[in-house]
Amino acid sequence: MSKREQMRRDIQRKISQINMERRELELPHNPYDQEQRECLSIEQGDREALKRALAEKRTGTMTGKLADDPLRSAKNIGIVILTLASRAAIRGGMDPETSFTIEDAYAQQIEKLQTEEEVDRVAREAEFYYTAEVAKLRQARRDDDLTARCKTYIQQHIQDPPCD
């Protein structure tokens, strides 16, 4: 058996083992739709919606176990949160390169942290940072649109006689 085939079998066994353990212990992951609400909040630059999404009572009992070491797992989850937030911000209008640079900076910060609580705090801080930046972009677009409409109106009516 090749190394690749052995790896696939090992992964399949691990998937089966995790599924069985989670079912026996009744430990479902947090709901996907809640994650989607977080992402949509970032995409729309809606800080209040993000607060509500994060405050929701989770029906799942865990976000996942991405490593045997709890701190490493928390860091991996934090980086996943950054990735989701980064992509939501891009969908919300942020320049991809800017979004990726923010993600890199926060990921590097997460790698320096020493507790799971710090990791979670910084990952959530990043979500709010992205949300605020998207909100600024959306407001600038609205302002630019209004300015453009005003300029067009003035150009179209510059020769009109004055109003009484």
GIGIKA-V373902 format. One record per residue. N is the residue number from 0. RES is the residue in one small letter. SS is DSSP state (@ for helix, = for strand, . for the rest). PHI is phi in whole degrees, 0 to 359 (* if undefined). PSI is psi in degrees with one decimal (* if undefined). Layout:
n-><N N>
res-><RES RES>
ss-><SS SS>
phi-><PHI PHI>
psi-><PSI PSI>
This chain:
n-><0 1 2 3 4 5 6 7 8 9 10 11 12 13 14 15 16 17 18 19 20 21 22 23 24 25 26 27 28 29 30 31 32 33 34 35 36 37 38 39 40 41 42 43 44 45 46 47 48 49 50 51 52 53 54 55 56 57 58 59 60 61 62 63 64 65 66 67 68 69 70 71 72 73 74 75 76 77 78 79 80 81 82 83 84 85 86 87 88 89 90 91 92 93 94 95 96 97 98 99 100 101 102 103 104 105 106 107 108 109 110 111 112 113 114 115 116 117 118 119 120 121 122 123 124 125 126 127 128 129 130 131 132 133 134 135 136 137 138 139 140 141 142 143 144 145 146 147 148 149 150 151 152 153 154 155 156 157 158 159 160 161 162 163>
res-><m s k r e q m r r d i q r k i s q i n m e r r e l e l p h n p y d q e q r e c l s i e q g d r e a l k r a l a e k r t g t m t g k l a d d p l r s a k n i g i v i l t l a s r a a i r g g m d p e t s f t i e d a y a q q i e k l q t e e e v d r v a r e a e f y y t a e v a k l r q a r r d d d l t a r c k t y i q q h i q d p p c d>
ss-><. . @ @ @ @ @ @ @ @ @ @ @ @ @ @ @ @ @ @ @ @ @ @ . . . . = . . @ @ @ @ @ @ @ @ @ @ @ @ @ . . @ @ @ @ @ @ @ @ @ . . . . . . = . . . . . . . @ @ @ @ @ @ @ @ @ @ @ @ @ @ @ @ @ @ @ @ @ @ . . . . @ @ @ @ @ @ @ @ @ @ @ @ @ @ @ @ @ . . . @ @ @ @ @ @ @ @ @ @ @ @ @ @ @ @ @ @ @ @ @ @ @ @ @ @ @ @ @ @ @ @ @ @ @ @ @ @ @ @ @ @ . . . . . . .>
phi-><* 285 299 296 297 296 298 299 295 298 294 299 297 296 299 298 297 296 302 296 299 294 290 298 270 52 241 288 290 296 291 298 295 292 301 296 295 299 297 297 300 294 303 267 66 254 300 295 295 295 302 296 297 288 274 301 288 279 279 279 253 202 271 138 236 257 192 290 283 302 292 297 298 299 297 298 296 301 291 297 301 300 297 298 296 300 291 296 296 296 298 279 116 287 300 305 297 297 299 294 294 298 302 301 297 292 297 296 294 302 298 277 285 245 226 298 296 297 298 298 299 290 298 291 300 297 300 291 297 302 300 296 293 295 301 298 298 295 293 298 295 296 296 297 296 297 298 296 294 295 299 297 299 299 298 285 241 297 268 296 293 298 278 277>
psi-><136.1 164.1 -38.9 -44.8 -40.9 -42.0 -44.6 -41.9 -42.1 -41.7 -43.1 -41.6 -42.3 -41.1 -46.0 -43.8 -46.8 -44.7 -45.9 -46.5 -45.0 -37.9 -43.8 -41.5 -0.8 59.1 71.6 156.4 164.1 152.4 141.6 -39.0 -29.8 -42.7 -40.2 -37.2 -38.4 -48.9 -42.6 -37.6 -43.4 -46.9 -35.2 -3.3 33.8 93.8 -42.6 -40.2 -36.4 -43.2 -44.7 -42.6 -42.0 -25.7 -8.2 143.4 122.3 132.7 -24.5 165.6 -7.1 158.3 -16.6 163.9 105.4 4.9 158.8 -36.7 123.8 -39.4 -43.3 -40.5 -45.3 -42.2 -43.2 -42.9 -41.1 -40.8 -35.4 -44.5 -43.1 -43.2 -45.9 -43.9 -40.8 -45.8 -36.3 -40.8 -38.4 -44.4 -28.1 -2.2 -2.4 141.5 130.0 -42.4 -39.6 -46.3 -44.2 -35.8 -42.1 -45.0 -45.5 -45.6 -45.4 -38.1 -41.1 -37.2 -44.1 -39.5 -24.9 -14.8 156.1 -6.3 153.9 -37.3 -42.0 -41.4 -47.5 -42.5 -44.9 -38.7 -42.9 -36.2 -40.3 -40.0 -43.2 -35.0 -49.5 -43.3 -45.2 -41.1 -40.5 -40.9 -42.6 -43.6 -43.7 -39.4 -41.1 -39.1 -41.3 -42.7 -42.9 -40.2 -44.6 -42.9 -43.2 -41.2 -38.5 -44.2 -43.3 -43.9 -47.3 -44.8 -38.7 -23.3 11.9 -31.4 -2.1 147.0 151.5 151.9 149.7 *>
